[in-house]
């Protein structure tokens, strides 16, 4: 299945995450071409060693889209992995809103049994 290819890429991105509990990766595809990647990141304040904020994979992927690319026909693939394997990766309400505003209308995400579901925020 063609979606498996993009989930493998999203899984690869999730491995770049520095999150301790779960890793999330996202891939944006436009007409058989990957236009952006992202992964969740925990950030620290410059004056503190405490981890306190995170950047979501979907946000990073949307932020990394090159300027001028219209995402109207694009798809986003979101993969989440925890200690026991693939997990539910449905984007949060804020990320869904960002995805909608970007023009993306097709979203695929991992679920607990490892399969992808199609959804529109």
Residue frames as a rotation matrix with the C-alpha (Angstrom) as fourth column:
UNK 1
0.584 0.812 0.000 0.00
0.812 -0.584 0.000 0.00
0.000 0.000 -1.000 0.00
UNK 2
0.071 -0.576 0.814 1.36
0.529 -0.670 -0.520 3.43
0.845 0.468 0.258 -0.95
UNK 3
0.711 0.254 0.656 0.46
-0.342 -0.690 0.638 4.98
0.615 -0.677 -0.404 2.42
UNK 4
0.883 -0.404 -0.239 2.85
0.453 0.599 0.661 2.57
-0.124 -0.691 0.712 4.16
UNK 5
0.062 -0.895 0.441 5.76
0.855 -0.181 -0.487 4.34
0.516 0.407 0.754 2.45
UNK 6
-0.022 -0.011 1.000 4.77
-0.110 -0.994 -0.014 7.67
0.994 -0.110 0.021 3.95
UNK 7
0.917 0.321 0.236 4.13
-0.279 0.095 0.956 6.18
0.284 -0.942 0.177 7.37
UNK 8
0.563 -0.798 -0.214 7.63
0.823 0.566 0.055 4.66
0.077 -0.207 0.975 7.27
UNK 9
-0.241 -0.638 0.732 9.00
0.515 -0.723 -0.461 8.13
0.823 0.265 0.502 6.58
UNK 10
0.382 0.458 0.803 6.91
-0.451 -0.666 0.595 9.61
0.807 -0.589 -0.048 9.40
UNK 11
0.969 -0.085 -0.231 8.15
0.233 0.621 0.748 6.85
0.080 -0.779 0.622 11.73
UNK 12
0.129 -0.985 0.112 11.72
0.904 0.070 -0.421 7.67
0.407 0.156 0.900 10.73
UNK 13
-0.163 -0.108 0.981 11.07
-0.038 -0.993 -0.115 11.31
0.986 -0.056 0.157 11.63
UNK 14
0.801 0.546 0.246 9.60
-0.270 -0.036 0.962 10.29
0.534 -0.837 0.118 14.98
UNK 15
0.610 -0.644 -0.461 12.95
0.766 0.629 0.134 8.73
0.204 -0.435 0.877 15.89
UNK 16
-0.316 -0.723 0.614 14.48
0.495 -0.678 -0.543 12.23
0.809 0.132 0.573 15.83
UNK 17
0.542 0.655 0.526 12.21
-0.131 -0.553 0.823 13.31
0.830 -0.515 -0.214 18.70
UNK 18
-0.662 -0.749 0.022 13.72
-0.095 0.055 -0.994 14.01
0.744 -0.660 -0.107 22.11
UNK 19
0.147 0.807 0.572 10.41
-0.865 -0.176 0.470 13.40
0.480 -0.563 0.672 23.91
UNK 20
-0.748 -0.546 0.378 10.74
-0.664 0.599 -0.448 10.88
0.018 -0.586 -0.810 26.73
UNK 21
-0.283 0.739 0.611 7.22
-0.387 0.495 -0.778 9.44
-0.878 -0.457 0.146 26.68
UNK 22
0.421 0.450 0.788 6.30
0.565 0.549 -0.616 9.20
-0.710 0.704 -0.023 23.02
UNK 23
-0.672 -0.681 -0.291 7.72
0.084 -0.460 0.884 10.13
-0.736 0.569 0.366 19.64
UNK 24
0.501 0.853 0.148 5.67
0.370 -0.056 -0.927 11.69
-0.783 0.519 -0.344 16.86
UNK 25
-0.736 -0.676 -0.038 6.68
0.219 -0.291 0.931 12.26
-0.640 0.678 0.362 13.25
UNK 26
0.443 0.884 -0.152 4.80
0.144 -0.237 -0.961 13.96
-0.885 0.404 -0.232 10.41
UNK 27
-0.742 -0.568 0.356 5.20
0.430 0.003 0.903 14.02
-0.513 0.823 0.242 6.63
UNK 28
0.235 0.782 -0.577 3.42
-0.242 -0.528 -0.814 16.32
-0.941 0.331 0.066 4.18
UNK 29
-0.586 -0.321 0.744 2.95
0.538 0.533 0.653 14.93
-0.606 0.783 -0.139 0.70
UNK 30
0.196 0.615 -0.764 1.85
-0.396 -0.663 -0.635 16.89
-0.897 0.427 0.114 -2.36
UNK 31
0.799 0.236 -0.553 1.28
-0.596 0.191 -0.780 15.07
-0.078 0.953 0.293 -5.66
UNK 32
0.901 -0.394 -0.182 3.61
0.361 0.913 -0.191 12.13
0.241 0.106 0.965 -4.95
UNK 33
-0.030 -0.934 0.356 6.28
0.268 -0.351 -0.897 14.49
0.963 0.068 0.260 -3.63
UNK 34
0.266 0.019 -0.964 7.36
0.964 -0.006 0.265 15.01
-0.001 -1.000 -0.020 -0.04
UNK 35
0.332 -0.114 0.936 7.32
0.273 -0.939 -0.211 18.75
0.903 0.325 -0.281 0.69
UNK 36
-0.032 -0.341 0.940 8.02
-0.770 -0.591 -0.241 18.73
0.637 -0.731 -0.243 4.43
UNK 37
-0.065 -0.064 -0.996 8.87
0.491 0.867 -0.088 16.71
0.869 -0.494 -0.025 7.54
UNK 38
-0.010 -0.023 1.000 8.46
-0.716 -0.698 -0.023 17.31
0.698 -0.716 -0.009 11.25
UNK 39
-0.123 -0.027 -0.992 8.81
0.542 0.836 -0.090 15.67
0.831 -0.549 -0.088 14.66
UNK 40
0.859 0.488 0.152 7.88
0.129 -0.495 0.859 16.61
0.495 -0.719 -0.488 18.21
UNK 41
-0.229 -0.973 0.034 10.52
0.415 -0.129 -0.901 18.35
0.880 -0.193 0.433 20.29
UNK 42
0.692 0.285 -0.663 10.77
0.722 -0.266 0.639 19.25
0.006 -0.921 -0.390 23.95
UNK 43
0.157 -0.614 0.774 12.35
0.299 -0.717 -0.630 22.66
0.941 0.330 0.071 24.45
UNK 44
0.072 -0.201 -0.977 14.02
0.995 -0.057 0.085 24.32
-0.072 -0.978 0.196 27.39
UNK 45
0.992 0.122 0.029 14.23
0.121 -0.992 0.042 27.90
0.033 -0.038 -0.999 28.47
UNK 46
0.423 -0.898 0.124 17.73
0.049 -0.114 -0.992 29.29
0.905 0.426 -0.004 27.84
UNK 47
-0.230 -0.515 0.826 18.19
-0.764 -0.430 -0.481 29.96
0.603 -0.742 -0.294 31.58
UNK 48
0.207 0.396 0.894 16.87
-0.872 0.490 -0.015 26.60
-0.445 -0.776 0.447 32.78
UNK 49
-0.859 -0.490 -0.148 17.59
-0.510 0.789 0.343 22.91
-0.051 0.370 -0.928 32.37
UNK 50
-0.418 0.783 0.460 13.91
0.005 0.508 -0.861 22.02
-0.908 -0.358 -0.216 32.83
UNK 51
-0.934 0.257 0.250 12.02
0.297 0.162 0.941 20.76
0.201 0.953 -0.227 29.81
UNK 52
-0.622 0.703 -0.344 8.77
0.187 -0.293 -0.938 22.65
-0.760 -0.648 0.051 29.75
UNK 53
0.200 0.709 -0.676 7.40
-0.660 -0.412 -0.628 23.28
-0.724 0.572 0.386 26.24
UNK 54
-0.337 -0.309 0.889 6.95
0.399 0.808 0.433 21.13
-0.852 0.501 -0.149 23.20
UNK 55
-0.369 0.210 -0.905 6.63
-0.838 -0.495 0.227 21.70
-0.401 0.843 0.359 19.50
UNK 56
0.363 0.596 0.716 4.23
-0.177 0.799 -0.574 19.30
-0.915 0.081 0.396 17.81
UNK 57
-0.498 -0.585 0.639 5.32
0.425 0.477 0.769 17.33
-0.755 0.655 0.011 14.75
UNK 58
0.236 0.682 0.692 2.42
0.963 -0.067 -0.262 18.67
-0.132 0.728 -0.672 12.68
UNK 59
0.889 0.056 -0.455 3.35
0.102 -0.992 0.078 22.26
-0.447 -0.116 -0.887 13.52
UNK 60
-0.039 -0.989 -0.144 7.00
-0.187 -0.134 0.973 21.68
-0.982 0.065 -0.180 12.63
UNK 61
-0.416 -0.077 0.906 6.06
0.750 0.534 0.389 20.03
-0.514 0.842 -0.164 9.33
UNK 62
0.614 0.703 0.359 3.72
0.788 -0.523 -0.323 22.90
-0.039 0.481 -0.876 8.41
UNK 63
0.761 -0.381 -0.526 6.34
-0.113 -0.875 0.470 25.45
-0.639 -0.298 -0.709 9.45
UNK 64
-0.249 -0.951 0.181 8.96
-0.037 0.196 0.980 23.75
-0.968 0.237 -0.085 7.25
UNK 65
0.418 0.434 0.798 6.90
0.791 0.258 -0.554 23.89
-0.447 0.863 -0.235 4.03
UNK 66
-0.676 -0.721 0.151 8.81
0.693 -0.554 0.461 26.02
-0.249 0.417 0.874 1.51
UNK 67
-0.371 0.501 -0.782 7.32
-0.084 -0.856 -0.509 29.46
-0.925 -0.124 0.360 0.88
UNK 68
-0.425 0.290 -0.858 4.82
-0.860 -0.426 0.282 29.64
-0.283 0.857 0.430 -1.98
UNK 69
-0.944 0.121 -0.306 3.72
-0.010 0.919 0.393 26.00
0.329 0.375 -0.867 -2.01
UNK 70
-0.202 0.956 0.212 -0.07
-0.935 -0.253 0.250 25.64
0.293 -0.147 0.945 -2.09
UNK 71
-0.935 -0.221 0.278 -1.13
-0.326 0.844 -0.425 22.74
-0.141 -0.488 -0.861 0.13
UNK 72
-0.132 0.984 -0.116 -4.68
-0.974 -0.151 -0.170 22.53
-0.185 0.090 0.979 -1.22
UNK 73
0.631 0.365 -0.684 -4.16
-0.581 0.807 -0.106 19.00
0.514 0.464 0.721 -2.62
UNK 74
-0.435 -0.901 -0.012 -1.64
-0.613 0.305 -0.729 17.89
0.660 -0.309 -0.685 0.02
UNK 75
0.692 0.516 -0.506 -1.93
0.030 0.679 0.734 15.09
0.721 -0.523 0.454 2.57
UNK 76
-0.074 -0.707 0.703 -0.37
-0.904 -0.250 -0.347 14.84
0.421 -0.661 -0.621 6.01
UNK 77
0.423 0.063 -0.904 0.76
0.142 0.981 0.135 11.59
0.895 -0.185 0.406 7.61
UNK 78
0.098 -0.328 0.940 1.25
-0.899 -0.434 -0.058 11.53
0.427 -0.839 -0.338 11.38
UNK 79
0.316 -0.105 -0.943 2.87
0.157 0.986 -0.057 8.61
0.936 -0.130 0.328 13.20
UNK 80
0.304 -0.182 0.935 3.20
-0.899 -0.379 0.219 8.19
0.315 -0.907 -0.279 16.96
UNK 81
0.191 -0.295 -0.936 5.25
0.133 0.953 -0.273 5.57
0.973 -0.073 0.221 18.74
UNK 82
0.481 -0.112 0.870 5.50
-0.856 -0.274 0.438 4.78
0.189 -0.955 -0.227 22.42
UNK 83
-0.372 -0.748 0.549 7.24
-0.855 0.506 0.111 1.97
-0.361 -0.428 -0.828 24.32
UNK 84
-0.156 0.379 0.912 4.76
-0.024 0.922 -0.387 -0.66
-0.987 -0.082 -0.135 23.11
UNK 85
-0.572 -0.120 0.811 4.80
0.757 0.302 0.579 0.34
-0.315 0.946 -0.082 19.42
UNK 86
-0.745 0.319 0.585 2.45
0.240 -0.690 0.683 2.38
0.622 0.649 0.438 17.20
UNK 87
-0.572 0.558 -0.601 -0.10
0.672 -0.100 -0.733 4.49
-0.469 -0.824 -0.318 19.06
UNK 88
0.484 0.842 0.238 -2.98
0.862 -0.413 -0.293 6.90
-0.149 0.347 -0.926 18.44
UNK 89
-0.611 -0.777 -0.149 -1.61
0.704 -0.620 0.347 9.95
-0.362 0.107 0.926 16.65
UNK 90
0.303 0.757 0.579 -4.72
0.891 -0.440 0.109 11.99
0.337 0.483 -0.808 15.93
UNK 91
-0.619 -0.601 0.505 -3.60
0.434 -0.798 -0.418 15.63
0.654 -0.039 0.755 15.95
UNK 92
-0.563 0.372 -0.738 -4.75
0.686 -0.287 -0.668 17.84
-0.460 -0.883 -0.093 18.81
UNK 93
0.499 0.867 -0.007 -7.41
0.750 -0.436 -0.498 20.52
-0.435 0.243 -0.867 18.28
UNK 94
0.452 -0.388 -0.803 -4.82
-0.259 -0.919 0.298 23.25
-0.853 0.073 -0.516 17.71
UNK 95
-0.669 -0.735 0.112 -2.89
-0.150 0.282 0.948 21.20
-0.728 0.617 -0.299 15.15
UNK 96
-0.242 0.683 0.689 -6.15
0.880 0.453 -0.139 20.29
-0.408 0.573 -0.711 13.38
UNK 97
0.714 0.511 -0.479 -6.93
0.334 -0.850 -0.409 23.98
-0.616 0.132 -0.777 13.09
UNK 98
-0.020 -0.820 -0.572 -3.47
-0.502 -0.487 0.715 24.68
-0.865 0.301 -0.401 11.64
UNK 99
-0.728 -0.208 0.653 -3.88
0.338 0.720 0.606 21.80
-0.596 0.662 -0.454 9.19
UNK 100
0.265 0.913 0.310 -7.27
0.856 -0.075 -0.511 23.16
-0.444 0.400 -0.802 8.07
UNK 101
0.689 0.007 -0.724 -5.90
-0.061 -0.996 -0.068 26.67
-0.722 0.091 -0.686 7.64
UNK 102
-0.387 -0.918 -0.090 -3.00
-0.269 0.018 0.963 25.36
-0.882 0.397 -0.254 5.56
UNK 103
-0.002 0.473 -0.881 -5.45
-0.996 -0.084 -0.043 23.94
-0.095 0.877 0.471 3.02
UNK 104
-0.903 -0.329 -0.277 -4.70
-0.349 0.937 0.024 20.27
0.252 0.119 -0.961 3.68
UNK 105
0.026 0.992 0.121 -7.91
-0.980 0.001 0.197 18.25
0.196 -0.124 0.973 3.56
UNK 106
0.709 0.164 -0.686 -6.63
-0.134 0.986 0.098 14.67
0.692 0.023 0.721 3.90
UNK 107
-0.020 -0.667 0.745 -5.03
-0.980 -0.136 -0.148 13.46
0.200 -0.733 -0.650 7.07
UNK 108
0.543 0.081 -0.836 -3.77
-0.039 0.997 0.071 9.99
0.839 -0.006 0.544 7.92
UNK 109
-0.006 -0.552 0.834 -2.58
-0.941 -0.279 -0.191 8.96
0.338 -0.786 -0.518 11.36
UNK 110
-0.665 -0.299 -0.685 -1.48
-0.099 0.944 -0.315 5.86
0.741 -0.142 -0.657 13.20
UNK 111
0.421 0.760 0.495 -3.77
-0.761 -0.001 0.648 4.14
0.493 -0.650 0.578 15.66
UNK 112
0.247 -0.355 0.902 -3.08
-0.866 0.337 0.370 1.60
-0.435 -0.872 -0.224 18.41
UNK 113
0.620 0.005 0.784 -3.15
0.108 0.990 -0.092 -1.46
-0.777 0.142 0.614 16.17
UNK 114
-0.344 -0.937 0.069 -0.68
0.282 -0.033 0.959 0.14
-0.896 0.349 0.276 13.77
UNK 115
-0.200 0.335 0.921 -3.07
0.979 0.114 0.172 0.87
-0.047 0.935 -0.351 10.92
UNK 116
-0.981 -0.145 -0.133 -3.79
0.129 -0.985 0.117 4.28
-0.148 0.098 0.984 9.45
UNK 117
0.005 1.000 0.027 -7.17
0.873 0.009 -0.488 5.98
-0.488 0.026 -0.872 9.43
UNK 118
-0.647 -0.107 0.755 -8.23
0.560 -0.738 0.376 8.71
0.517 0.666 0.538 7.07
UNK 119
0.092 0.669 -0.738 -9.77
0.935 -0.314 -0.167 11.71
-0.343 -0.674 -0.654 8.74
UNK 120
-0.211 -0.095 0.973 -10.63
0.458 -0.889 0.013 15.32
0.863 0.449 0.231 8.07
UNK 121
-0.876 -0.197 -0.441 -10.26
0.482 -0.321 -0.815 17.61
0.019 -0.926 0.376 11.06
